[in-house]
Amino acid sequence: MPPTVSTALAGSENANTQGLPPLDIDPRLVSDPALRPVAAKLAQGDRLDAGDGLALMNSKDLLGLGALAHAARLAKNGMATYYVLNRQINYSNVCGNRCTFCAFWREQGGEGAYLLSPQEAASVAAEHPDLDLAELHVVGSCHPQLGLDYYCELLRALAAARPEATLKAFTPVEIEHFARKEGISTTEVLERLMAAGLKAMPGGGAEVFSPRVRAELCPSKTSGERWLAISGQAHALGLPTNATMLYGHIETPAERVEHLLALREQQDLSGGFSAFIPLAFHPENTGLGELARTTGLDDLRVTATSRLLLDNFPHIKAYWVMLGPKLAQVALNFGADDLDGTIVEERITHTAGATTAKGMTEEELRHLITSAGFTPVRRDSFYRSLEQE
């Protein structure tokens, strides 16, 4: 049986789904007048609201943002910075959603379209047998033809190939797609996948919850309300999940804040989110190719705001694939306490023009952490330490 939400979260020594305690903040480090009331609330242990979120999301006071978010990071996780030995497996890129911001999807039968059989996916998972994988991160697409039996067989094949690795698979968007194809409830889909070996879920497909944004960029995709509801269903069944936000396209600062506060509200209700991952949009090869990439200021601002608004999320990731290793390292001083993992072969962001490596070694990850002055903690999917005593 997979760990329950409570035991999974308890696996991290510093896991905390409660609000932030009063923070030790030097007010001299905050130069933006709009941030000073936010700093005062944090120093008193008061929860931030939408107005505070907008002040954070619009501020150009990088030193002040960092000071506030780092204080929250220290309160949550001290100097510990987590990473996992994981491998991403993308079983197919054939998708009926046709999201404007996605460079990964292909038409069935079109150029570059592919579908891995469960046995082929298992062969990929079995590569690099010397890598002591703790996690297989499995996501793909909303394939118009596949039934739930395929996904259950996929999980069983992966479990047989890597019995030591936790199967973290399928976003809430995929779960709803499976349910529609089968004509059953999303809860039943989750139960059947858990019986086949599912232990945790990634946080993709959240994008930005704003109905305006989704109507323009991904009208066929699961709504924000359903994404949150399916996450809550997973939590109730004992499946820890992650959450994301794709930022840097057509969303407004207010829509970013609304997204974060909706996640915080769901976490208050179900308590099963392990980590939040801000995802910087890469426009190349998408329907939004004319847009510029996010700036370093924006990336660090989103990371810091996420840490401060999501007071009930145990962990914030600096996803090095999208940020680049150097900026991800800086983000550790802006609220992030996790660099994700080795990944081995990332595909989705690289089809959108990412120039980072497709994978990273454990030695490289530990070097990024230690050279930034933090303490590396190798973890499993549930934030339990795997450090050697």
N, C-alpha and C positions, 0 to 999 in steps of 0.2 A: 504493500500500500504506500502511496506517496505521503510525505509528511503533510500534516494539516497546516493551514495558514499559520496557526499559533506556534506550532513547533518549528516551522520553517523560519519564521521571523525571529523566533527565540534563538535560532542557530547563530545569529550574529551577536557578538558580545555587546555591541553598542546599538542594536536595533531599537528604534523608538518610533512608535506610531502616534505618540502624543504630540502636543504642541511644543514649541521651543520654550526653554526656561528663560528667565531674564538673562540677557547677554551682556558680557563685559565688553563695552564699546568705548573707544577713545573718541569723544566728539570732535576733537581737533582734526581727525582724519576725514571728516565729512565736510566738504566745502560747498556742496550744492544746497541752497536753502530749502529746496523742495524735499530733500532727503532727511533734514534734521528732525522733523516730526516723526518720520519713520524710524529713525534711530532712537528717538525717545520712547516710542512704543516698544521697540525690541528690548531696550534696556529695562523696561518695566515688565516684560514677559507678556505683553498684549499681542493678540493675534492681528495680523495685517488684513486690510480690506482691499476692495477694488481700487479705491483712490490711492492707497499706498502702492499697490502694484503698478499703477500707471506712472507714479512718480519714479519708481525704480526703472520701469521699462523705457522711460523717456530720458533718463538722466545721462549726462556725459561725464559725470564725476566718477571716473574709473577707480580712483583710489578709494573714494567713499563707498562705492558699490562693493569693492573687494573687501574692505574692512568689515562691512556689515555681514556679507555672505560668509566670510572666513570665520567670523565669530560663531555663526550658526553651524558651520561645518564642524568646528571644534567641539561645540556643545553636543552634536549628534555622534560624531565618530572620532574625535580627537585627531591625531596625525595619521591614523590608519588609512591606507589607500588600497582598495581591493582590485583584484584581477582574477580571471578564470582561464584555465586552459580549455578552450572551446573550439569547435569547428562549425562554420555555417554550411548548411546544405539547402540549396534552393531547388526543389524537386521539379518545378516547371515554371516557365514564363508565359504560358498561354493563359490569357485572362480576358474575361468579357467586360470588365469594368471600364477600361480605356481611360484611365485618369490622365488628365492633361499634364500633370507634373511628373509623370512616371516615364522613365526611359527604358524600363526593364521589360514591360509587357510586349507580347507579340500576338498576332492573330493566329488561330489554329491553322496549321498548314502553311503559314507564311514563312518568309526568309528569317532564319535565326530562331524559329520556334523550337522548343524541345520539351520533352517529358521524360523524366527518369522513371524506369520501373522500380518497384521496391527493391529488387535485387541489385539493380544498378546503383541506387542510392546507398545501399548497404556496402557495396564495393568502394564507393567514394569514402564512406565513413571509416572503412577499415584501412585506408591509406595511412601512411606514417604511423606504423604500429609502435614506434618508439615514443610517440607523443602521448602522455598519460592524460587523455582527455577526461575532463570532469563533466562536459556538457556538449550535447549536439543541439544546435540552434537551427530549427527547421521551419522555414517559411517558403511560400511560393506564390500562388496566384489563385484567382477564382476561375478555375478551369471549367469550361461549360459542359464537359462530358463526364468527368470522373464522379463516381459515387463514393459513399462513405467507406465501403469495403476497401477501396484502394488505400485510403488514408490509414485505416486500421492495419492493413497489411504492411504499409510503409513503416509504421511505428514498430511493429513486431520484427521486421527485418533489420531495422536499425538497432533495436535492442539486442538482437542476436549477434550483430557485428561488433557492437561496443557495449557489452553488458555493464561496464563500470561507469558509463556516461549517463547523466540525467537527460531525458528527452524533454527539451523545452521546445514546444512546437505550436504553430497555428495561431494567428491573431484572431481577435473577435470578428474581424471582417470575414476571415475564412470560415470560422465557426458558423456564422449566419448563412454563408453561402452553402455550406454542407447541409444545414438544416433545411433550407429551401429546396435543394436538390432531392433530399430524401422525404420531404413532407413530414418532418418530425420537429420537435422542439429543440431549441439550442441546448437546453439542459440535458436532453437525451443524447444529443451528439457528444457533449462533454463526457457524459458517463460512459459511453461506448469507447471513446478515445482513451479515457483513463483505464478502462479494462484492457486496452491494447498496449498500455505502457506510458501514456502521457503523464508527466510529473509536474510540469510548469508551463506557462505560456509567455511568449514575448509580448511586446507592447505596441507593435506596429499597427498601421491602419487608422490610428487616431487622427493623424494629420492636424487640422485645426477644426474644432467642433462647430464653429460658426456656420449656421445654415447658409448664409450668403456665400461663404467661401466654398462650401461643399457643392452648392448648386452650380457654381461656375466651373469648378475644377474637377469634381468627382461626383456627379449627380447619381451615378449608379451604385455608389459605395454605401455601405451601412451608415446610418445616421449617427451623429455623436451620442444621442440618447441611447440608441441600441448598443453602441460600442461600450458605453458605461454599464448598461444593464447586463450585458453578457460577461463583462469583467466581474461584476458583482455575483453573478451566478457561479462563475468559476471559483471565486473566493468562498462562497457558501459550500461548495463541494470539496474544499481543501486544496485547490490549485492556486499557488501563488502566481502572480502575473506582474508584468512590467507595464509602464505607460510611456507614451512618447508625445512629442509635438513637433511637427514639421513647420519650420518658420523660415521667413526670408523670401516669400513669394508675393501674394496679393493681400495677405492679412494685415490688419491694423494692430497697433500696440494694445488697444482695448480688447480686440478679439483674442490676442495672446493671453491677456490677463484673465478673460472669461474662461478660456480653456483650462488654465491652471487652477482656477477656483472651482471649476466643475470636477476636476480630478480630486481636489482636496475634499470636496463634499462627498464624493463616492468613497474615498478612503475613510472618512469619518463613519460612513455607513457599514462598509464591509471589511476594511482593514487589511486587505490582501495584496496591495501593491508593494513590491519589494524595492523597486527603483524607478526613477524617472529619467528618461533619456531625451534631452533636447537634440533635435536633428536639423542641422543647417542644410537648407535646400541647395541642391546642385542643379543648375538649369540646363546644362549642355544636353543635347539630344532629346529634349522634352518639348512640349508645346509652349513652354515659357522661356525658350532659349534666348530671348532678347534681354532677359533680366540679368543684372549683375549678381555675383555671389555676395553672400553676407560679409560684412567687415569683421575684423577682430574685435572691435568695440561691441558690435551687436552680439557676437557670439558670447563674449564674456558677460555682457549685460543680461542676456537671456539665462545663462547659467546661474548668475547671482540671484536674479529675480526668482528663478525656480526654487532655489534653495530656501529663500526667505518666505515665499508664499506657501510652498508645499511643506509646511512645518510638521506634517504627520507622515511624510515619506521618509523611510529610513535612509535611502541612498539616492544620490544624484550622479549620473554618469557623465563623463567627458568622453564622448565616442570618438576615438582617435581617427577612425576612418574618415569621418566627415570634417573634423576640426583640423586634422593633421597632428602629428605627434607633438610638435613644439607648442602649438596653442593649447592642445589638450593638457600638456604639462602645466601651462600657466593657469588653466581653468581649475587646477587643484587648489589654487589660492582664491578662487571665486565661488567656492561652495561645493565643487565636485569632489567625490571621494572614491570614485571607481573609474578605471580606464577601460572597462569591458574585458577583452581578452585577446587570445592569439588569432582567432577567427580562421586562419589558414587560407581561405579563398573567398573573399567578399566579392559579390557580383553586382548587386542592385545599385549601389552608389557609384561603382566604377563604370556602369553603362551610362551614367549621367555625368561623366567627366572627372570623377575623382582621380587625383594624381598620387594619392598615398599608396603605400604598399598594400597588397591584397591580404597580407597576414603579417604577424609580428611574433618573434620568438619570446619565450619567457624571459630570457636574459635581457632583451631589449626593453620589455615592459618594466622589469625591476629596476633597470638603470634609469628610465624616465622618472620613476617614483623616487628613488633614493637621491638622485642628483637634484631633485626639486626640494629635498629636505624632509620628505615624508617616509612613512614606514610601510613597505610593501606587505600585503597580506594576500597570499594565494587562497582562493575560496572555492566553494562549490556553488551550485545554482541557488542555494538557500542562504548564502552568506555565512556559512560555517567555515571557520578557518581550517585550511589544510597545510598550514605552516608546520615544518618539522620542529619538534621540541628541541 
